[in-house]
Amino acid sequence: MMTSQSAPELSQLQEWLDLAGMEHYQCGHCEGVHLRALQDTTGVIDSRLFVEDYGLLLTTELEVRPGALLQVSADLGRLNMDYPILKVFLDVVDDAMPQLVVASTCHIAAGLSQDQFRHFVLTAVEATGQLALGCGHLNYLFGAAEPGATLLH
């Protein structure tokens, strides 16, 4: 059991993920723990949990259709308001497909219990999944709908 003054190590977080029934793995190419809960969601490129100096960072990258880039950009304010525990932003670089990056943080300097960790991860994963599903319905993401499909609101 952790004291309230210590921040958990990555190995402790992996054990807690196991106890929460959340499948995960380490790839060897990054310092994050990949979460399978979102990996099979349409449009999701990757979902990872990182231990940073300030706390935990859970990030998920969604692949945005280039034709939807302007729509997604215009919708960022609404997405950030609809999902207040998430930070949503666009990552557009010349040599890669545009991505919608979804992040959630948990500050752990005062310590973190197993229950707090479980609540953070489950809440962030659920909200990210809902956001990805919504973006898929709006035809923002690759693989979410047929290009050119009309959506009824």
N, C-alpha and C positions, 0 to 999 in steps of 0.2 A: 504494500500500500504506500502511495506517495504522501509525503508531507505537503502542506499547503505552500511551502517555500521553494519547491523544486520543479523545474520544467522537465517533462519526460524526454527520454531519448527516442530515436526512431524505432529501435527494437521494441520498446514498450508500446509505442503506438501501433506497431504491427500486431503485437499480441492482443491489444484492445480491439483492433479490426477483426481479428480472428474470433474473439469472444462475441463481437456484435454480428458475426455471420457475414461480414463483408469480404468478398473475394478481392485479393490484391496480389501484386507481384512487383519485384524490382527488375528492371531491364539490364542494369549494368552500364547503361550509357548516360544515366542522369542520377541525381541524388534523391529523386522522388519515389514515392510508392504509388504505382499505378492502380487505380480503382476500377475494377471490372463492372461495377454497378452502372456506369454510364457508357462504357466502351461499346456496347451493342446498340446504343441509341442512334437512330438515323442522323447523320450529319456530324456526329462526334468524331473528332480525330484522336483525342487523348484526354484523359482525366487523371490528375496526379495530386498527391498530397506531399508538401514540402515542409520541413522544419527549418525555419528562418530564425535570425537573431531576435526578432520581435515576437515570434509566435508561429502559428501554423498557417499555411497558405494552401488552399485547395483550388486548383485551376482546371478548367476544362476549355478545350479549343474546339470550336464548331467551324466547319468549312462552309463559307458563304459563296453562293453563286455570284460570279462577277456581275451578272445582269441585275442582281438584287442589291448591289452595294449601296446605291443611292437611297433606296427604300430603307435598308437597315440603318444607314447613317441618320436618316430623318427620324427613325423610330427609337434611337438610343435613349433619349430622355424618358420616354414612356416605359421602356424595358427596365431602366434603372429605378423608376418610381414603382413599378408593379412588383419588383423583386428587391425590397430594401436590404436584404441580407447579402445580396450579390452586388458586385461591381462589374458592369458590362461595358466593354469597349471594343472597337475595331482595331485590328492589326493588319495593315496593308503594306506589303513590301513588293518591290518590283519583280523579284524572281520567284514568288510563291503565290498560291491562291490566297485570297483574303480570308481572314479568320475573325470570328466573333469570339473574344476571350471573356470567359466568365470566371470570376474569382470571388472567394470568400476568405476572410481571415479570422483567426481566433488568437487573441493576445494571451500569452501564457506565463508572463514574468512572475506573477503571483502564485503560479502553480496551476495544475489541471488535474481534475479527478477523471476516473474512467467514465462516469456518467456524463460529465460535462463534454468530454471528447466525443462520446457516442452521440449526444444530442447535436453537437456542432456538425459532425460529419453527416448524420442522417438528414438533418435540416438542410444543409447546403446541397447534398446530392438530390434530395427531393425537389428543391427549388430549381436547381440547374436542369433536372429532367423535365420539369414543367415548362421552363423557358425554352428548352430545345424542342419540345413538342409543339409549343406555340409558334416558334420560328419555322418549324417544318410545315405547319398548317398554312402559314403565310407565304410559303414557297421561297423562303430566304436561303435555305440550305440545300446542298447537293444531296440527291437521293431522297429528298423528302416528298417531292411531288413531281409530276411530269412538267418539264419546262413548257411554259405557255399555258398551263392549266388555269382555268378561271376559278376563282374562289368565291363562294357565296357567303355573305356575312349576315 
